[in-house]
Amino acid sequence: MTTAGTTEAVRRHVAGLTPEQLPAYVYDLPALRAHAAAVRAALPERVELYYAAKANPETPLLTALRDAVDGYEVSSGGELAHVRAAVPDAPLAFGGPGKTPAEIAAAVDAGVHRWHVESEQELHRLAAVLADRPEAVVDVLLRVNLPVRAGTLDSVALAMGGRPTPFGLDPDRAEAAARLLTEPVGPLRAVRGRLRLRGVHAHLASGLAAAEQLALAGQIVGWSVRLAERHAFALDEVNVGGGMAVDYADPAARFDWTAFGEGLAKLLERRPGLTLRIEPGRALTGYCGWYATEVLDVKRSHGEDFAVVRGGTHHLRTPTTRGHSQPFTTLPVADWPHPWARPAVTGGRATLTGQLCTPKDVLAHAAPAAAGLRAGDRVLFGMAGAYAFNISHHDFLMHPRPGFHYLEGTESG
């Protein structure tokens, strides 16, 4: 079990919280800005960096990213409204399957110009909205579920394409959609010139290292070029998605943004006039957040130690869904104001569980970092800045929600 490093500002802030203020999410905003700026600096000029808001839509994080990103990707009407309010000047790309007619109309009215179209029906619905709004113009990227080379996605944490999925258009349907958008006559002729095919979007997997991402990007761009040639449209943009690898077992390991940027620059050398776009989420904000809590009890069961903490997977669902142990750091608390003996981990490791009435409420399994952990000590689960509270089942057992603290320097927000 690898522990999660913390900044001094985070440790000091958590140490100053009362037990009643725990659990709490703590975000280091200067660290987030520095990381995002380094990512931006590693990318060539013709690569746009969009943040996938689904990873963590907290307003302070969205605004902290604004100087480093070119825009934000949203995947619902709710995300659209929230992100537009948080960063009103930012360009938005609207993606996601199953867009409702109301969401499509709201996005057009909000001035969203970049669309990741998931189906032919979505194109027809979008055209119907544009027909009632003669001044509106929308630029379309067809989201395509491309076949990939055998073995490419075998080891990824989450495959979004390259196999049967509800996401995007299979290549033959992408061809049909391209014909709808480029033929001079047909069912979309009423909005010709205002519903414009600009390129392709293909987010196929999450959890790829830089070399794997580059290989996939090359396949996506090559297929997109051939599509544009077949249908005689100018290929302006290709969005190769996000999913850059984040290693929960080794928090110090990071995606090689420098190598990735250099590889994308070489890819662009052969494609003058083409803009690439990437949409990382977890790889931008994952490292800047911690889920801080305290140990309520320590017990031994059938030869194994268990530490029960305030909160649990209803606040931080990621370790259960991904099947890993969340990395953590302990903050020992010397004070023990009770007359009875202080429960403590007596073996070399312990499993950290939450307060839920289910054996699946496990944040870290048999972790050696828990050796010596005592009731009343504090635990900071790292890499909790993405797909954490916002993806969790908050209301199960109706425990209190955690606090949220946004640090600017040494102060909390």
N, C-alpha and C positions, 0 to 999 in steps of 0.2 A: 504494500500500500504506500503510495507516494503522497506526502503531505502537500498542501496547497500553500504557497508563499503568500504572505500578506504584506501590505505596505504599513509603515509605522502609523500613518494617519488612521488607517482602518483599525489596527490593534488598539490604539489609544481611544478611539471613539467607542468601540465595543466595550472596552474595560470600564468606561464611564456610564454605561447604560444600567438601569436597575433591572432586576429580574422581571418585573412587570412590563418592561419595554422590549422584552424578548418573546418570541423570535423577531428578528428584524433583517431586512435586506439592507445592505450597506454598499453603496456604489462610490468608487473613486473616480470622479469626473476628470481631474487632470490626467490620470493614468489613461483613461479612455481617449482623451484628445490626443495625447502623445502617441498612442498606438495607432489611432486612425490616421494621424498625419504621416507616420512612418509608412503605413500601407499606401497612402496616396503618393508619397514620394517615390515608392518603388515601381509605380505603374507608369508606362509611357503615356505621352500626351493624348493619343487617340484611343485611350481606354477610359471609359466613364465608370465611375464607382458609385453604385447605388446601394443603399442600405436596405435590407429586407426587414421591414418593420415588424413582421410577425415574430422575429427572434426576441424582441423586447421593445414594446411600444411606449415605455415610460417617457413622459414629456421631457424631463431633464436630460435623458440620454439622447433623444432625438435632436434637441437643440445643441447639445455638446458636440454632436457629429457634424453639424451644419457646415463648418468651414472646410471639412475634409472630404465631404461627399458631393457628388454632382446631383443627387436626387434620392428619392426613396421609392421602393417598390411596396405597393399595398395590395392586399388580396381580398378585400371585402369593402362593402359600403361603410361599415363601422370604422375600419382602419383608415379609409379614405378621409372621412370627416375628422377623425382624431388627428391624423398627421397634418392635414391641411390647416387645422387650427393651431397646431404646435409650431409648425414651420411654414407660414403662409406663402413665402416666396419660393419654396422649393419645387422643382419639377417632380412629377409623380409618374410612375408606370403602374398600370392597373393589370394585375394578373390573377390567377386562381381559377379553378374550375367552378362551374355552376353559378355564374354571375346572374343575378335575377334581373328582370326587366327594370325594376325600380333602381337597382344599383347601377345599371348601365346608364339610365337617364340621369341619375345624380352625378355620375362621373363625367358625362358629357357637359352637364351644366356647370360643373366645378372646373372645367377647362383642362381636364386630363387629356393629353395628346398622345401618350404612348400606351398602346394596348397590347397585351399578350393574349391573342385570340386562341381559345381552346377547342373550338368546334365550328362547323359550318353554320349550325343554328345560331351560335353567338354572333357570327357575322351578319346574319339576317336580322337579328334583334338589334344590333348596333346600327345597321342601315335604316331600320324602321324609326329609331330615335332620331337619327340625322335628318331623315326626311321631314320631320317636324321642326327642325332647327336649321334653317338654310345658311346660317352664318358659321355653323360649327364645322370643324375639320379634325379628323382623327387619323393618326399614323399607326399602322398595324404591323406588329411582328407576329407571324404565325408560330405558335408554340408547337414544336414537332417532337414526337416520341420516336427518336431515331434508333435504328438498329446499331449496335456497337460491336466491336470485335470481341470474339469469344474470350471470356475470362476477365474482361475489363471491369465489370461491376461485381465480380464474385465476392470480394472481400469488403465492400463498402458498408457503412453503417445503415444507409437508407437509400434504396434505389427508387428513383422517380420516373425512370424511363428505361429503354432498352429491353423491355419485356411488357407483358400485358399490364396496363395501369389505367386509371381514369384520367390521367393527365395528358393533355395535348392531343395532337392529330398524328395518326400513323402516316407514314410517307405518302401512301396513295390518297388519303384524304387531304393532306397538305397540298398535293397537286391539284385536287378539285377546288380547294379554297383559293389557291393562287389563280386558277382560271376564273373563278367568280370575280376576283378583284382586278384582273387585267383584261378580260375580254371586253371589247367595245360595246357589245350588246349583252343583255342578260338581265337577271332579276335585280342586280345592283346598279343598273345604269342610271337610276334617278339620283344616286349620290356619287356618281363617277367624278373623280377629282377631289372629293372631300373625304373619302374613305380610301386611304392611300397605303399601298403595300410597300413597306420600307425594308423588311428583312425577316429574320428568323430568330426565334427564342428557343433554347433547348437547355433546360435544367434537368439533367439526367440522374444525378446522384449526389449524396452528401458523404463526406469523409474521405475525400481523395487528396493525396499529397500533390505537391507542385508538379512533378513530372507526369503524374497520371492526369491531372487537370489539363496540362498543356497538350497531351496526346489527344484527349477528348475534345479540347477546343479546336485542334487542327481538323479533326473529323467533322465537327459541326460546321466550321467555316467552309471546308471543301464541299460538303453537301449543299450548303446554302448557295455557294457560287453556281453550282450546277443547276439548282432550282431556278435561280435568277436568269441563267442563260436560256433554259427551256421556255420560260414564260416572258422573256424580254422585258424585265423590269430592272431598274437600277438598284443594286444591292448596297444600301447605305449603312445598315446596321446589322450586327449579329450579337445577340445576347447569349453568352455561354453559361449563364447561371451563377450559382454560388456553390455552397457545399464544401468549402475549403476545410481540410482536416483539422479537427481539434481533438487532442489526445487527453482524455480524462485520467488515464493511468500515469501520464507524465506531464504535469502542468507546465514544466519548463520547456517542453518541446513545442515548437511553433511552426506553422506553415511557412515555407520559404518564399516570402513575398518577393525578394530580390530576384531569385531564379525565375519565378513565375512572370514577373515584369519583363525580364530580359527575353524570355521565351515568347511572350506576347508581342514584343517589339519586333522580333524576327518574323513572326507570323504576319504582322502588318506590313513589313517591308515588301512582301509580295502582293499586297492588296492596297494600292494607293486609293485614297478616297473612302476607305471602309473605316467605320467606327465600331469598336468592340465595347460591350458593356458587361460588367460582372455585378453580381448581387449578393455579396456575403452578408450574413446575419450573425450567426454564432461566432464566426472567426473575428468579428469586429468587437462585439460587446461581451462575449463570454468571460473574458479574463478580468473585467473591471468590477464584477459583483461578487459579494459574499452573502451567504445565509448564516447569520449569527444566532446562536441559541445557547442554552445551558443544559447541563445534565441534571435531570430530575431524580434519577435512581440508577443504581447499578445492582445487578443480580446475577447469580450463577445458576444455570439450568443445564442439567445433564452434562456437566463438565465444561460448559462454555460460558463465557462472560457476555452479558448484554448491558449496554448503557442506553437508558431511555431518556430522550431529550424532549424539550418543549418543541411542539410543532411536529414536522414529519413530511411525508411525501404528499400530503394535501397542500403543502406549500412548495415543495421541491420534488416534483414527480420524475424528473429526468433519470435518476439512477435506476428506478424501477422499470421505466419504459425501455431504457437502453441496456439494462442488465449489467451495470457497472457499479462500483463503489465510488461515491463522490469523494474527491480528495478533500482533506480537511487539516486544519491546524488547531491545536488546543491552546487555550489561555488558562493556566492554572489560577485558581482563586484561593488564597490562603485562608480567608475567614470561613469558619464553620460554627455558626452561632447556636447549634443545637446540643442538647445534653447526651444524645445517643451517638453511637459510633458512626463515623462517616463511611458510607458504602464506597468501595473502590474496586477497580479492575485488579484482580490478583494474578491472572495469567498473562501471557505475553501478547495477547491481542483480545479484541472485543468487537462485537457487532453493534453498531449504532442504529437504534430504532426510534420511531416516533410514537405518538400517543394514540394511533388509530387501532381499532379492533380488527386488525387483519395481519397475518404473518408476512404480508407483502410490504408492510410499512418499514422498509429497510433502506437506510441512507448509505451505509457502508458495512460490508460483510467481513467479519473476522479480520479486522484491521490492526496490524501491529502498531500503527501510530496511536492507538488507544491505550497502549500499555500504561498502567498507573493512573488512568483517568478516574476522577472522583466525582461524586455527587456535588453539585455546586460549581464545578469547573465550567468554563465556556468553550464552545466549539465553533469554529468558523469554517464552514464548507465553502471552498473556493470554486472558481469557474461557474459561478451561479448568475452570471450577467446575461444569459440568454436561455430561452426555453425553460424557464424556471417557474416563477409564480404564475405567469400568464398562461401556462399550458397545464396547470395543475387543477385537481378537483377540489376546489377551495371549501366547499360547504359540507363535505362528508364529516359527520359527527358534530358539525357546527362549532368547531373550535374558533377562537378569535383569529382574525387575520393578522399577519405580521405587520410591523412598522416598516417604513421606507425612509432611508436616510441617504442624502446625496452630499458627498463631501467635496468641498472646494478648498483645496489646501488642507489646513488643519481644522477647518470648521465644517459643521454639518449643515445641510440644506433642509 
